[in-house]
Every structure is written in structure tokens, then in C-alpha cells.
Amino acid sequence: MKCALCLQASELRRSHIIPEFLYETLYDEKHRFQVLSILPDQDNRHEQKGLREPLLCDACEQRFSVWERYASLVLKGGTPLSYRAEGNVVFLSGLDYQLFKLFQLSVLWRAGVSSLQFFEKVQLGKHEEILRQLLLAGDSGSAERYGCLMFGLKFKDKTFTEIIMQPGQIRLQGQIAYRFVFGGFMWAMFASSEYLSPPLTLCTLRLNGETVLLIRDGREMDNLASFCVELQRIGRAP
């Protein structure tokens, strides 16, 4: 079979679409996580590992693992960063633009090429091939293309890391983006033909390693709150 990234015939690994380390806070004592559904024909179920499918060859998996390792250090506080908080806004600096941007692009692209139902709403069109070529070349691209807004999620003043939600398409400032929830953040990843402009470029990762985070209470996020309410209504809340 062909690797989705390098397009070479090879034995494929069962690749995670959302990296494995982002599931760690969801696992129970048996290393399972619960998949919650509000669809009548789909019951809640347990999975042993993060959502995977045959997608990448070993060499391309190793390529992605470098970016994932760096993102893991960033999100877990394992690499020195500087920040300044003003109310619910956090100004962050010290990020490696190339490594963190490639991590973001890799998640967006994998969701777009995935055949799993969980990622069916991520339809990248022509951007799928553009992103593939960037990732294959290890090219993080300009700050004005394929940027990502990050919203830190909290619940009663604690980081809200115990949920991964199905991604879906949204529009921000007239631009198409895809909303992901994982790792204690909501990520709005842009996939538009137009270059980003202020104020969006002031809030996405910049070449100098600076970005802005907006901290939000999970109960204020309409899509997240409505999902939780519906789970309770139909008796599927854990």
C-alpha cells in the first residue's frame, strides 16, 4: 500500500491521527478511554488506544514523531517558554516556529486524509495536497498561511484536558477553519486560499516564536456545552 505522505509503496503503520500523547489524560486504569456519542445508532464505547488507521510508512511516522515530541514538551511544560498574562489573554514567546507549526499542520492534514468517521467533517480539498507537500519537505510555510488560533480551556479554574471532540468546520473573519478540541485547548486551524491578515495574524504563531492564547471556561464554549447537555439528556454522560 502507498504511504499517504511520501506516496511510496511500503508497509504501513497504524498511525494516530491525533497523536497518542494527547490521549494520556483520558485513559483509565486499564489504559482505555471512553468514546461518547449523541448519535442514536452509536453507543458509548471504550477504546484501548487513540484513533488509528493504516496511513504512514515507518520513515514518515518518524518524521512526524519529531514534531510531536516537541509539541508534547510545550504542552506539558517540558521546554522553557516565557509568558505574560493580562486577564484571560496569555502572551507566549520562546516557541520554535518550525517545529510547532509543523505539528499543527500535521494534525490538520492527517484529519483531512483520514477515512475514519470521527474526522469526516474535515474536508481540505486542494489544501490536502498543498499541506502534504509542505509536510514532506519539512516546510512550515509562512505565518500568514494555515495559521492556528489556540484557546486554553479551563473548568472551575483547572485545565480541562479530559476531552477530545470531533472536529468540524467553522468560519472566522470570513476564513474557513477546522475546530479541534484536544490537549486542554480548542484549536482553530485555518485552511483557506486567502492569506491571514490582522487581527488574526496577531493571534496565531509568528515567525519569532510568539503567539497569543485566549483562556476560556469550557462551559462558555457553545459546542462543548451543548454536547455535554445532550449527553446528560439522553443518559450517556459518564
VENKAFEN-V11431 format. One record per helix or strand. SS is the DSSP state (H for helix, E for strand). FROM is the first residue (numbers start at 1). TO is the last residue. Records with the same first field share a line. If there is no record, write none. Layout:
SS->FROM-TO ; FROM-TO
This chain:
E->2-2 ; 9-9 ; 13-16 ; 33-35 ; 45-47 ; 52-56 ; 82-86 ; 89-93 ; 148-155 ; 158-159 ; 165-172 ; 175-182 ; 185-190 ; 211-217
H->20-26 ; 58-75 ; 97-113 ; 117-119 ; 127-137 ; 200-203 ; 218-220 ; 222-233
